[in-house]
Amino acid sequence: MTTAKPSYPILELRVALTVSDYQRALQFYCDGLGIEPSGQIRFALQVPNLKMAMERLLAHGATLVHPPVLTPWGDQNVRLQDPDGMQITLFQKPDHPKQDE
């Protein structure tokens, strides 16, 4: 028996954190997890339709920080800012099937 996957508008969530004491955080994450934190807090969300998701956020009060671009790795990215100033990156992978397929 196969279970149909629900169709969600968000496929992946990434969180980037900014810290007040970079050296302390660097040591904590590198020593503890082997990763390096950087940047301001922002969300990166993988969406199935970049244009549609961008238009929905703009209609709900987001502002455009940077228009859509094609990244060197082939994703389409757009950067927005929510009404409280948090930046959001939406990205669509080139090989993601269309939602109605």
Secondary structure by P-SEA (a helix, b strand, c coil): cbbbbccccccbbbbbbbbccaaaaaaaaaaaccccccccbbbbbbcccaaaaaaaaaaacccccccccccccbbbbbbbbcccbbbbbbbbbcccccccc
